[in-house]
């Protein structure tokens, strides 16, 4: 029995001239730190308990992705400054129609890697 697994790994790195050097979230530190990020797709054998990497790519954030992340951070800060409301849906509010889902850049990269 085999499984396909994907994982993103972040490696801390000092310096300024490395290709793809950016700030990525590191769970060990609990915050974004400078480093390199890699995404891998592996074939995992359940019975033998072995993993074989099928594809490995460096994650390089484009300027558009950086701008979106900055905008989200600013919006989150502004939202924290707002007054607190009671939890749950307010009384008398109607149901809203569902909106079309758009992939985040990370999900787009995963889909492109699996399609290749």
N, C-alpha and C positions, 0 to 999 in steps of 0.2 A: 504494500500500500504506500502510495506516495502523495505528498502534499506540495503545493506551491506556496511559498511564503515570501513576503516582501518586508524589508526593514530599512529604516533610514538611520545612519550612524553619523555622529558628529565628532570630529577630532579637533581639539583645541590647537591653536597655532598662533605664535607670535610673529610679528613682522607686518609689512605692508605691501610687499611686491609679489605675493603668491597669487596665482590665478584662482579666482573663485573665493577669495578670502572675504568673509562677511560675518555678520553676527547671527548665530543660530542658537536656538534654545537647547540647553544642556540640562537634563534632569538631575544630574549629580549636583550641579550648582544651583538649580532652581531658577535660573535666569538666562537671558541670551548672553553668550560669550563669543569672542572672536575665534573663528576657526573655519574648517572645511566640512562640508556635508556630502555624504555619499548615500545613494539609494541602490539596494541590491535586491534581485529576485532570485530565489534559490529553490531547488528541488530537494525536498526533505524525504528521506526514507524512514518510515515509521518503525519498521521491524529492525533495521540495522542501526538506527539512530545516527544517521549520517546526513550531512547537508552538502549539496553540490551547487555552487553559485552558477546561475545561468547567465546573468547579466549584471553589470555593475556600472553605474554612471555617477559622475559628480554632479551635485545640485548647484547650479549657478543661477542666482536670482537676477532677473532683468530689472531695469530701471522702473518699469511699470509695476512690477510686483513690489518693489521697495516703496513706491509711492502709495500703493494700496495699503500696505502694512502700516505706513506712517499715518495715513488717513484713519484707519481703524483704531490705532492707538489714541489719536487725538479725539475721536468720537467716544471712545471708552472713558477717557478722562472727563470729557464734558458730561457724559451720562452719570458718572459718579458724583458730580457736583449738584445734580438735580435732587429735588425733594423725594423722600421715600414714600412709596405707595403701599397700600395693602396688597398682599399676594392674591393671585387668582384673577379671574375675568370679572370686569366690572358689571354690575347689574344692568340689564337692558341692552347689552352690546350684541349686535347680530353676528352670525357666523361670517367669516371672511372667505373669499374664494382663494384657492391655492395658487401660488405663483409658480412659474416655470423655474426649475432648478438649473443653476449654472455651476459648472465645475470650478473648483479652486485651482490655482496653478499646480499644486502638488498632485491633485487627482488627475489633472490633465497629463502630467508627466508619467504617472503610473499607467494610465490608459495607453499612452504612446509607447511605453516600454513593452507592454503586453501585446500590443498590436504588431510590433516590429518582429 
